[in-house]
Amino acid sequence: MNYKNKIFITQKITLAFFVTIFLLLLLPFNNVIAQNDFPTDDQVNAIAKELYCPVCENIPLDVCPTQACAQWRALIKEKLIAGWSKDEIKQYFVDQYGDRVLAQPPARGLNWLVYILPPVVFVGGIVVVYLNLKKIKKSSEKVIKNSDINNDKYLKEMEEALNILNKNEDLS
């Protein structure tokens, strides 16, 4: 084997090595670190986002800065570790503090009005606007019909003056 063949073979082996490394880097690797059963903060916040702070008004539990909310988020984490489902955790908070802790109130009792009333008011508003526009159109048509354009003496004088101006321009 001569020197050129050795260089060619060395280059081929080097190229094959780098191609293999590149292909191995493209493969998805699972986490090598031992998996634990602890829920992440994102999992806790996904549930906390659907709950409102019972102490503060109109603040979701996931962004509330109070110490009580931090304790409730820790409680959610403990419940998740214990194997509770999202619905069970939400029901626990409802049992403790009532429906006011839910971001989306259940459709029962007077709460159904929250779901029904806005669309009804919206459609009612559209109907009222439509009827008023129709009424305005009819009243403007009546005004035009009732106005006697042919008997207006000022309008006749203006037309005569314009006709005289047009005749003078035609003569020029």
N, C-alpha and C positions, 0 to 999 in steps of 0.2 A: 504494500500500500504506500502510495506516495504522500507527500506532504499536503497536497491540495485535497486529496480525498479525506484525510484526517480532519482538516479544517471544515470541510463540508459536512462531515458526520457530526462534529462538535457543534456546529451551528444548528443542525437539525435537532440534536438533543436539547440544546438550549431553547430553541423555539418551541419544541414540544413541552418542555418544562413550564415555560411562561404561559402557554395556552392552557395547560392543565390547571395552573394556579388561577388564571383568569376565570375559567369555567367553574372552579370550586368556589370562587368568590360570588358567582352569580347564584349559586344554590341558596335557598332560604334555610337559615339555621334556626332551630328552636333555642329558646333560652337554656343555657347550660346551668345557670344558677338554679339551685333547688327551689322549686315552686312552693309557695306557702299558701295557706287557705285564708289569709287575711284579705279583706276587701280593700281596694284602693280608695283614695280620696275621691276619685271620679265616680266610683260606684256609690259612695256615701252621698256625694253631692247630687247625683241623679235623683235620689229619693228625696233629699233635703230641698231640692228645687221645687218639688211638688207640695211642699208643706210651708206654711207661713208661721213666723215666730208668734207664739201665744202671748209674749210680753210686749213686743214692739208691734206697732200697727203697720200693715201693708209692707212688710219686709220679708222676703223669702228666707227660709231657714239657712240656705246655703251661703248667703252673703251677709247675714246678720252678724255684727261684730261683738255682741254681748257675750258675757261668760255663760249665761244660761243656754244660749244657742250652741256654743261650743260643747257644752255638756250634752245637749240633745243630739248633736252630730256624733259625739262619742257613743251615745246610747244606740243610735242607728247602726254604727259600726259593730257594737257588741251584738245587736240583734242579728245582723248579717252573719257574723261569725257563728252564732248559735244556730244558723240555718233558717232563719225567718225569711219569708218572701217579702217582696215590696208591698203587696197588698196587706199583708199581716202587720207590717210595721206602720203603714198609714192608718190602719184600723186601730192599732194600739194608741196612736196619738189622738185619733178622733175620740176614742173612749176616755182618754185622759182630759182633753181640752175642748172637745166639741167639734162641730163641722167647720168652725171658723179657721181652723188650722189648715184646711185643704185649699190648695191653689184653685182647684176647680170644684165648686160645691156640687154635691149630688143633686140630681133632679127629683127631689121629693119635697112635699110640703109646699111652702111658699117659694122655695128655691127654683121651682120650675119656671117662675116668672122671669128669672135671669135669662133663660134660654128662649122663651116665647115672646116676651115683650119687645125686645129690640127689633126683630123682623116685622112684627105687627106695626110698630110705630113707623118704621121705615116705609112700608107699603102704604100705610095711611097717609104719610107725608107726600108720597108721590101722587096719590089720588087727589089730595087737596090742591097740590100745585097744578095738576092737569085740569081740574075743574075751574080753578081761578084763571088759568090761561085761556081756556075755552070761553069763559064769561067775558074776559077782556076783549077777545076777538069779536064776539057778538056785539058788544057795546060799541066798538070802533066801527063796525059795519053799519050800525044804526046811526051813528053820528054822520057818516058819509052819506047815507041815504037821506037823512033829514036835512042836511045842509042844502040850501038852494043856491047853487053856484051861479046859475044863469041870471038870477035877479040881483046879484051883488053889484051896486053901482060903482064902487071903487075898482072892482075887477074889470068892469067894462071900460072905465076910463083908462086903466093901465094898458089894456089891449089896444085901444084906439091910439094911445101914445106910441106904443111899440109899432103898430102898423104904419103910422106917419113916419117914424124913424126908418123903418125898412124901405118905405117908398123913397125917402130922401137919399138913402144910400144907393138904391138902384139907379136913381137919376145921376148920381155923381160918377 
